[in-house]
């Protein structure tokens, strides 16, 4: 029996993930908000705005109708900007089937509530943890669109659901591993964007590999501290959803968060950087909510705090770097 999937979001990650599902043998409905883009995808089998020159599989059916997308769906894949999830899902939730599993591709923390995306999904859709899953890992969309080898983690509290999702997105070029640590996988994906901004700033300032390695390693320590405080397995952060995703985001020019940070490090204002980046850099908004979540749980995250100071408080990158280096000495494992 063919697995049916609805992917909500025709952007730079939703579209490639729809390709993965189709290549794995699923029937895929790809929902988009803008009729003109959906019509273009249907007519040309390409998404010129986000994946120019990449032909989409025939098994993908574009639509602007959420009810059509969700009809008979085994999986509803959510690939919209994190801060729009609550409003969008409130409109889609009444259309969900009784057994549809909701899958989050989003890597952010909600502003105001400091809730993870799976927490927002469960709250808005009124479903149990066994019907919510996460996909997280080093998944730079342009490389996946070219079907270059990549791996990821599919996490759900229900191991059998995770295995079903694994089967639905397993292709010769995309290798998913299962995990039941939803909190760890989700936090790894959300907080690495903030560390990616910090490493990008260091790049933009002309700093070298020692600085960037320091930020990545200490950034991973911050992610792990927060995860453990929230009940995650610390070993998760040594894997694809932790270190793997962090390396890709902090090292690649394809990473929107890294590129955003580079522009800030070169002295561009927030407004100029937003205009230059064009696509959503999740860490820009999520850095505030990550810091909020950390403070609510008594977790020290100085790199995240430094990013918030630059991005939202207008503090110069040089001043923030001086503050970080001037912190009191301490043992490494703290």
N, C-alpha and C positions, 0 to 999 in steps of 0.2 A: 504494500500500500504506500503510495507516494505521500511524503510529508509535505504539508502546505504551510508556508510561512508568509507573514505580512511584515514588511519592513517599513517603518515610519521614519522618513527622512531621506531626501535625495541628495544629501550633501556629500562631503569628501570621505566619510566613513560609512554612511548608510548605503551608498551605491556600491562600493567594493564588497561590502558584506553581503549584499543581495547577489552579487556575482558569485561569491563563495558558495552560498546556499544553492544557487542554480547549478553550479558546477558539481556540487555534491549530489545532485539528483532531485532536489526539492522543486516544487512549484512555488514561485515567489510573486507576491503582489508588492509593488513598490509604490508607496503612497508619497505624494508630494503636495505641498501647499499651493504652489504657483502653477496654474493651468498651462501657461505658456511653456514652462520647462517640462512638465509632464507630457505635453503634446509633442514636444521636440524629441524627447526620449522615445516615445512610441513610434514616431515617424522615422527617426534616423538610427535607432538602437544605440545611441551614444548620449552621454551627458556632457555637453560642450562646456558647461560652466565649471564642473568639478573634475571630470576625467576626459579631457579632450583627446580625441583620437583612439579611445578604447571602445571596442565593440562589445555591447552587452549581450549576454546569452538570450536565446529566444524564450527560455522558460521564465523570464522576468516580464510581468505585465504591469505597466505603469498605470496609476489611477489617482484621481483627486478625491475619491469617495471612500471614507474610512470604513463604511459598512461593507462595501465591496471587497476591500482589502482584507477584512477580518472574517469574512464568510468561510467557515470551515477551517480556520487557521489553527494549526497545532502550536505554533510559536508566533508571538507578536514581538517583533524586534524594535526597540525604541532607540532611535539615533537622532534625536533632536537636541538642541542646546540645553544644557542642564537646567538653566534658570527658567526655561519655558515648559519643563516637563509637567509640573503640577497643573497648569492651565490646560495644556493639550490633552493630558490623560483624563482629566475630568470630563472632557467631551467624548473621548473614545471608550471609556470604561463601560458604559451601558451596552456597548456593541460587542463586548467580549463574550466568547463562548465559555461554557462552564468548566472546560478543562484546558483552555488556552494558557500556555506558559508565557509569561512576560519576560523578555530578555533585555537587559540594559547594556547598551554599548557606550553609555555616557560616562564621562570621567570628571565628575564635579561633585561639589557639596552645596546644598541649597542655602542661599543667602537668607538670613533671618532665623531659620529653624536649625541650621547646622546639621541637617539630616542628609544621610547618604541617599543615593538615588533609589536603591532598593527599598529603603524605608518610606520614601515618598510614594513609590509604586504600590507598596502594600497598603498604605494609608488611603490613597485615592481610589485604588481599584477594589479595596476590600478583600484581598486574597491572602492566603497563608504563605509562609516562607517556601513551601514545597512548589509553589507556582511562580517563583521569581528566580531568575538566573542572571549571571553576569558574564560578559566576555571581556577579558583584559590581558594585555601582553604587549610586546614590541611590534605593533601593527601599524607602521607608517603606510598610509593609504595608497600613495602613488606606486609604491613597490608591489603591494598586494594586487593592485589593478593590473599590473604587468605580469601577474602570476609568478612572482619571484618567491622562493621558499621562505616560509615564516611559520612560527608556532605561537600558540596562545593558550590561555587557561579558560575553561568554561566551568563556572562554579555555581553550585546550588546546594542548599541544605539537604535536599533529597538526592542521593547519589544516583539513583535510577534515572531521574530527570536530567541530571548532568550527562549521563551516558547517552541518553536520547539526543540531547543537543549536540554532543560530541559527534555522533553519527551524522546528524543533519548538516554539519559544516566541515566534515573531514574530506579534504581533496588531496590530490597529489602534491600540491604546493602549500596547503594550509593544514598544519598539524595541531589539533586541539588536545590538550590534556585536561582531565577532570580534577576537580577539587571540591571539597565541601566547605571551605573557609571563605564564605562570601564576604565577610567583613574585611579580611586581609586583602583579597583580590581587589575589592572595590577601593579601599584606601590607597593601595599601591598605585592604581590608575589615576586617582584624583590628585594625590599629593605630588606625584612625580612631575605633574605639569608646573607646579609652583617652583620646584627645584630646577626644572628646565628653564624657567624664566631667569633664575639666579645665575645659572651657568651661561646662558645667553648674554646676560649683562657683562659677565667676566670676559667673554669673547669680544663683545663690543668695546670694552675698555682696553683691549689689546693685551690682556693677561694670558699667561701660558697654561700649560697642561697641569702643572702642580696645583695651581689655583682651582682649575676645573675638577681635577680628581678629588681635591679636598672637599669642594662643595658637593660633589656627587656622593662621596662616602659619608660625610656628616649629614647630608640630606637623607640618605637611606637610614641613618641612625634615628633621625627625627621621625621618619615615616614609621619605623618599627616601634619606637616608643609610643606613638599615638595608637598604633594598631594593637599592641599588647594591652594598653589601658582600656581599649574597647572590646577586648576578648578575642583578638585574632591570634592565629598561630604564628609565632615569630619566624618559623621556617618558610612561610609563604613569601616573605620579603627577600629571601635568597633565590627565589625562582623567577619564572617568566613574568608574573604579574608584579613583581617587586623590582629586583635588580635588572631584569631583562628589559622591562618597559622604561626604566630610568635611563639605562644606557642609550637606548634608541632616541628618547626624547632630548637628552642632554647633548648628544653627539651629532645629530643629523641636521643638515640645512633644510630637510623636508619637514622638520618639526615646527609647527606654527608657534608653539610656546618658546622654543629656543630662538627662532627668528625674531619674535616680539622682543625678547630680552636683549638680543644683539642691538636692535634699534634704540632701545632705551639706554644701553651702555654707551652708544655712540653720541648720546646727548639729545636725542629726539624727545619731544614732549609726549605725554600719553596720547593726546589727540592726534598728533602727527603719526605716531606708531600705529594707532588703530586704523587710520586712513591708509597707511602703507601695507598693513597686513591683510586687510579686507575680510579674511575668513575668521571664524571664532577661535580665539586662543583661550581655552577653558580656564587656564590658570589665572588669568587677569581678574576675573570675578571670584573664582573659587579661593584665591589666596586669603581673602577676608573671611570667608566662611570656614576655611580650614583652621585659621588662627582662632576663630570663635570657638570651634569644636575643641581645639587643643586647650584653650583657657577654661572651658566648661569642665574639662577632665583633668585639670592641673598638670598638663604636659608642657614642658619647655620646648619651643620650636623657634630658635633664634634666626635660622635662615628664612623660614616662612615669614617671621615678623619683619625681617629686613626687606623682603620683597614687597610686603604691604606698605612699608614706609616709602619705598621708591614709587610704586605704582599708584598708590592712592593718597599718600601724604606729601608727595612732591619732594622727598628728601633726595639729595644728590647721591649718585651711586658711590662716589669716592668716600663720602661721609659714612655711608652704610658699611662699606668694606672696612673702614677704620674701626667702626664700632664692633664688628664681628671679630676682627683680629685682636682687639683690645679686651675681649672677655677674659675673665679669670681662668687660669690654668686648672685642668681637672683630669682625672683618669679617662682613658678613651671610652670605656664601656659605660658611659653615662650620657 
